[in-house]
Amino acid sequence: MQHHEQAAPAFELCFQPLSGAGRALRFPCDTAGNVDLDSLGERARCNYFYARAVTGREFAWPAVQPGAQ
């Protein structure tokens, strides 16, 4: 059995919650903020679509940030 480590993404698209409560949602992306939906798991993909749908109501406009190194 092989164990593969996934490298931390160089950039993340970050959706910050508009309220003080809640957690930011972060997704790996390229420098332009494009998220490869095929590389996301089912839950992450659903969270991404949710964050996009409620931008301006529950989450701030997303920002591209350096990934966790």
C-alpha positions in Angstrom: 0.0 0.0 0.0 1.4 3.4 -1.0 0.9 6.5 1.1 0.8 9.7 -0.8 1.2 13.1 0.9 -0.6 15.9 -0.7 1.4 19.1 -0.8 -0.1 22.3 0.6 -1.6 24.4 -2.2 0.5 27.5 -3.2 -2.7 29.6 -3.2 -6.1 29.4 -1.6 -9.4 31.1 -2.4 -10.7 32.2 1.0 -14.3 33.1 1.8 -14.4 35.0 5.2 -17.7 35.0 7.1 -19.5 38.4 7.3 -20.6 37.7 10.9 -18.0 37.4 13.6 -19.0 33.8 14.1 -18.3 31.0 11.8 -15.2 29.7 10.0 -13.7 30.8 6.8 -13.9 28.4 3.9 -10.7 27.9 1.9 -10.2 26.1 -1.4 -6.9 25.4 -3.3 -6.7 27.6 -6.4 -4.3 29.1 -8.9 -3.0 32.7 -8.8 -6.1 33.9 -10.6 -8.4 32.3 -8.0 -9.6 29.5 -10.3 -10.6 26.4 -8.3 -10.2 22.9 -9.9 -13.5 21.5 -9.0 -12.5 18.0 -10.2 -9.8 17.9 -7.5 -12.2 18.7 -4.6 -14.0 16.0 -2.7 -17.7 15.9 -2.6 -18.1 17.8 0.7 -15.5 20.5 -0.3 -17.3 20.9 -3.7 -20.6 21.4 -2.0 -19.1 23.9 0.4 -17.5 25.8 -2.5 -20.8 26.0 -4.3 -22.6 27.1 -1.1 -20.0 29.8 -0.4 -20.4 31.1 -3.9 -24.1 31.2 -3.7 -24.2 33.2 -0.4 -21.4 35.6 -1.2 -22.5 39.0 0.0 -25.0 37.6 2.5 -23.0 35.1 4.6 -19.5 35.4 3.2 -17.4 38.3 2.0 -16.2 38.4 -1.6 -13.4 35.7 -1.8 -9.8 36.6 -1.9 -6.8 34.7 -3.2 -4.2 34.2 -0.4 -1.0 32.3 -0.1 -1.6 28.7 1.0 -0.4 27.3 4.3 3.2 26.4 3.9 
